[in-house]
Amino acid sequence: MWISDSWQDFAVLDCSRGEKLERWGDYLLVRPDPQVIWDTPKTERGWRKMNGHYHRSAKGGGEWEFFKRLPEKWSVDYKDLSFYVRPTGFKHTGLFPEQAVNWDWMSGVIKAAGRPGEGLNLFGYT
């Protein structure tokens, strides 16, 4: 397994009771994650200082609750890449930071092929 550990602008700070506390640049978001099955004390101070919390609905979907100023979108950086992120109507932010290991791998393949500066976007929903 490759671990995406080169982030400066993103971090999972804590997780408990089906939720994870994440830092996206200067902002803290809490989002549901069904893989978080443990019930540990939420002692990380970010739980009390979050900017936004996504609440999943029992009927599907859900909605954001915002507590502190949060711009419509903001920029986060990963190495020499910049991304805009923003909370969407179905808990996402428009960026999947765990994919950074794939960006690193693809960058290496492209550079090894002697074609730096070129890329290929293979992302899409099906």
C-alpha positions in Angstrom: 0.0 0.0 0.0 1.3 3.5 -0.8 0.6 6.2 1.7 -0.1 9.7 0.7 2.1 11.5 3.3 3.4 14.5 1.4 0.5 16.8 1.9 1.0 20.1 3.6 -2.6 21.5 3.0 -4.6 18.4 3.9 -4.7 16.1 6.9 -7.1 13.7 8.6 -6.8 15.0 12.2 -9.0 12.5 14.0 -11.9 10.1 13.4 -14.6 8.5 15.6 -18.2 7.4 15.5 -18.6 7.2 11.7 -17.0 10.7 11.1 -13.6 12.1 10.2 -12.2 15.5 11.1 -10.2 16.9 8.2 -8.0 20.0 7.7 -8.3 21.5 4.2 -5.8 24.4 4.1 -7.0 26.8 6.8 -10.5 25.1 7.3 -11.8 22.2 9.3 -14.5 20.0 8.0 -16.3 17.0 9.5 -17.6 14.4 7.1 -19.2 11.0 7.5 -17.1 7.9 6.7 -18.7 4.5 7.0 -15.2 2.9 7.5 -14.8 4.7 10.8 -16.3 2.0 13.1 -14.6 2.8 16.4 -16.0 5.0 19.1 -13.1 6.9 20.6 -13.2 10.2 22.6 -13.3 13.2 20.3 -10.5 15.0 22.2 -8.9 16.7 19.2 -9.8 20.4 19.6 -10.8 20.7 15.9 -14.0 18.9 16.7 -15.0 22.1 18.6 -13.6 24.5 16.1 -14.9 23.0 12.8 -16.0 25.3 10.0 -18.4 22.8 8.5 -20.1 19.5 9.4 -21.9 17.3 6.8 -24.9 15.5 8.3 -26.0 12.4 6.4 -29.8 12.0 6.1 -31.5 8.7 7.0 -33.3 9.0 3.6 -30.0 9.4 1.7 -27.9 12.4 0.9 -27.6 15.0 3.6 -26.6 18.7 4.1 -23.8 20.9 5.4 -24.1 22.9 8.5 -21.6 25.8 8.6 -20.3 27.3 11.9 -17.6 29.7 10.9 -16.8 31.8 7.8 -16.1 29.5 4.9 -15.6 30.8 1.4 -17.5 29.2 -1.5 -14.2 27.7 -2.6 -10.6 27.9 -1.6 -7.2 26.7 -2.8 -5.1 23.9 -1.4 -1.7 22.9 -2.7 0.0 19.5 -3.2 3.7 19.9 -4.2 3.5 21.9 -7.4 -0.2 21.4 -8.0 -3.0 23.7 -6.8 -6.7 22.7 -6.4 -9.9 24.5 -5.6 -12.0 22.7 -3.0 -15.5 23.4 -1.9 -18.2 21.5 0.0 -20.7 19.9 -2.4 -24.2 18.7 -1.8 -23.1 15.1 -1.3 -20.3 15.5 1.3 -17.5 15.7 -1.2 -15.1 18.6 -1.7 -14.2 18.0 -5.3 -10.8 16.6 -4.4 -9.8 13.1 -3.3 -6.5 13.6 -1.5 -5.8 9.9 -1.1 -5.1 9.9 -4.9 -1.9 11.9 -4.4 0.1 8.7 -4.6 -1.3 8.1 -8.0 -0.4 11.7 -9.1 3.1 11.1 -7.9 3.4 7.8 -9.7 2.0 9.2 -12.9 4.3 12.3 -12.7 7.3 9.9 -12.5 6.0 7.9 -15.5 5.6 11.0 -17.6 9.0 12.4 -16.6 10.7 9.1 -17.3 9.1 9.1 -20.8 10.8 12.5 -21.4 7.5 14.4 -21.5 7.4 16.6 -18.4 4.6 19.1 -18.3 2.2 16.7 -20.0 -0.5 14.7 -18.3 -3.6 12.6 -18.7 -6.8 12.9 -16.7 -8.4 9.5 -16.3 -10.9 10.6 -13.6 -14.6 10.2 -14.1 -17.8 9.0 -12.5 -19.5 6.0 -14.0 
